[in-house]
Amino acid sequence: MNNTNLENYVKEITDKFPNKITTTYQNNDELHLNVELNDMPKICDYVYKNLNARLATIICSDERKNIGSFIIRYVFEKDNVFIFIIVSTSDSFPSIALHVPAAVLYEREIRDMFGLIPTGNPDTRPLVLHEHWPDGIFPLRKEFELETKVKRQQKEYPFLRVQGEGICEIPVGPVHAGIIEPGHFRFSILGENIINLETRLFYTHKGIEKLAESMKLDEALLLSERIAGDESVANSSAFCQAIEKIAQVDITKRAKKIRIIFGELERIYNHIGTLAGISTDASFPFGAARLNILKERMMRLNESLSGSRILFGVNRIGGVRCDITDENKKLIIETINQVADDFDKIITLLKSKSSFMDRLRSTGTIPKKIAHDFGTVGIVARCTGIDIDTRHDHPYGISYLHNNKTPQELMQHKIEMEKRTGDALARFEIRVQEVRDSIDIIGELLDLENDSIFTSIPEHIEPFRSSLGWAESHRGQTLHWIMIGDDNSIFRYKIRTASFCNWPVIEQAVLNDIVPDFPLVNKSLDLSYSGNDL
């Protein structure tokens, strides 16, 4: 173990809770604290408040056949360390939601999928399983067979009713006029102002985590790419990284750089597309048309490099499938330089339009404390001044973000973070800067080593080993936790995308805006239905 931060946290936590914790270490970045169920809430509260660690995810797994109980892992993130607080239970567990607000959704998910009751959680409504799902059937328990057909039942979801003189309710969706996935939004308005919004998602729940339990590793890799098509590189990178850490395989530097390059190509085309959508919803279709042309150029580049416009098939366990040849380098440089020039011209045009800038300014504002309490990630967090980015905080492959910045530039970066106001304009400006940064990063990383792009993994991986993999998609941090089963199968696959963290904050972002602001706020947050409805 050579992680100084990890050693410091072990000492601080164990000194505070003597004789209450059994400590183990994993992968040089995971601190595992095994604790008793009754001690868990106060230890989680201490890690969250005193260490100022962020709740990254909560993982439940049905390990009754192995060790006789369900295991719940509370994963907190601090600096370059993930702190796992691990407990076992048979039927219920104490909620930490009143002390760690971001835990609410995770606990509701565990109740739906495993049938374990989070005692003390203020919201007992179902989250993933909709009203027609029968009681007493829990999909992620091991006895639930993948082919099971369940009988529908009739229930109504208990939406919050806001009452008072002059208050109206507007239900929107789940089927929408546009070609988008289903999601239900229930607005309560007073006059034109939104005073409450309640979202209802998971209409497209795909059962990905259950499907993975029937698959071999290579099959599950294809599944990971399809969690959300526009995050295929980020999700498959996190999946591969987790397996490689379990197998104790270090991929070549060339493969690491290629993964990062494709990850940044994915970031560029998605950010440009979102900026186009923002321009559309701000009633400036000319800007949207010009940006969509640039997005199309990037997607054609993707297809030339990988055979897929949305970069399916780039990664493989042990490296990458798509090499970058000298001819590819020339194509990449030529394309991104042309895109960069045209992009700057379009952004200059957009910023010169006062009506466009005013439409974004102070719209969809998220307070910094709300973003912190909800555990938001990516641009949704950074727009409020929370300086988190997995590429910097937990470099995967090689450390490259901020590497070339001088101390003065780093100080300026901190000053800029403090100035951010959490509105749609801040999210617009961050995306613009990230497109430019990604273009620079790709240019720097194209100097590739003369290595292989693949490292073989062991034919047999020790069963019931586990690891966490991560990446920073264009939406924010994605986490993939995997426990290997017998014969290189998957025993448990837990996915936490950025959208799962960020969807709840839209209910806060629209408060005191008007209903016509909602499409613009929604687009500026760039939330994924598919990436949420696993």
Secondary structure, DSSP 8 states (H G I E B T S, - for coil): ---HHHHHHHHHHHHHSTTSEEEEEETTTEEEEEE-GGGHHHHHHHHHHTS--EEEEEEEEEEHHHHSEEEEEEEEEETTEEEEEEEEESSEEE--TTTSTTHHHHHHHHHHHH--EEET-S--S-SSS-TTS-TT--TTSTTS-TT----------------STTEEEEEE-SS-SSS----EEEEEEETTEEEEEEEE--TT---HHHHHTTSBHHHHHHHHHTSSGGGHHHHHHHHHHHHHHHTT----HHHHHHHHHHHHHHHHHHHHHHHHHHHHHTT-HHHHHHHHHHHHHHHHHHHHHHS-TT-TT-EETTEES----HHHHHHHHHHHHHHHHHHHHHHHHHHH-HHHHHHHTTSS---HHHHHHTT--HHHHHTTT----HHHHS-SSS--TTTT--HHHHHHHHHHHHH---SHHHHHHHHHHHHHHHHHHHHHHTS--S--SB----SS--TT-EEEEEEE-SSSEEEEEEEE-GGGBEEEEEEE-HHHHHGGGHHHHTTTSBGGGHHHHHHHHT--STTT--
